[in-house]
Amino acid sequence: MNEEITIIIGEEECTAELLQEEAPNTCRVLVNSLPISGVLGHGKLVDNEVFFLVPFFIDEPENYKPSKKGDLVFANIGPSICIFYDDMEPFFPLCTFARITKNMEGFQKEAAEVWAKPGKKIYLKVKE
């Protein structure tokens, strides 16, 4: 399985490392579903979070821990992928399966715009 995915948001391309040892099932389901795209919404209760609906459900997500800046997490609510782009106070642990490792600044710039203007598109694909 590839160890990285590419995230395209607005004009920015970012890289995220899959946490395969901590969340092997979640990473496998995600990679088997790629490429995927979605329309971003902005978190209202947890600041500095964007999310989009995904076309899969995971019966047993793993690696539940408090989220931090750069984390990609899976939530069966929706179901959706949430991406935290700056410091925040999470309400509860979620299934963390990847972390942005390249171009976090570009992701932050594009994600922050979603608060005022929801609907920005996001694409996830296997890193080439």
Rosetta blueprint (number, residue, H / E / L):
1 M L
2 N L
3 E L
4 E E
5 I E
6 T E
7 I E
8 I E
9 I E
10 G L
11 E L
12 E E
13 E E
14 C E
15 T E
16 A E
17 E E
18 L E
19 L L
20 Q L
21 E L
22 E L
23 A L
24 P H
25 N H
26 T H
27 C H
28 R H
29 V H
30 L H
31 V H
32 N H
33 S H
34 L L
35 P L
36 I E
37 S E
38 G E
39 V E
40 L L
41 G E
42 H E
43 G L
44 K L
45 L L
46 V L
47 D L
48 N L
49 E E
50 V E
51 F E
52 F E
53 L E
54 V L
55 P L
56 F L
57 F L
58 I L
59 D L
60 E L
61 P L
62 E L
63 N L
64 Y E
65 K E
66 P L
67 S L
68 K L
69 K L
70 G L
71 D E
72 L E
73 V E
74 F E
75 A E
76 N L
77 I L
78 G L
79 P L
80 S E
81 I E
82 C E
83 I E
84 F E
85 Y L
86 D L
87 D L
88 M L
89 E L
90 P L
91 F L
92 F L
93 P L
94 L E
95 C E
96 T E
97 F E
98 A E
99 R E
100 I E
101 T E
102 K E
103 N L
104 M H
105 E H
106 G H
107 F H
108 Q H
109 K H
110 E H
111 A H
112 A H
113 E L
114 V L
115 W L
116 A L
117 K L
118 P L
119 G L
120 K L
121 K E
122 I E
123 Y E
124 L E
125 K E
126 V E
127 K L
128 E L
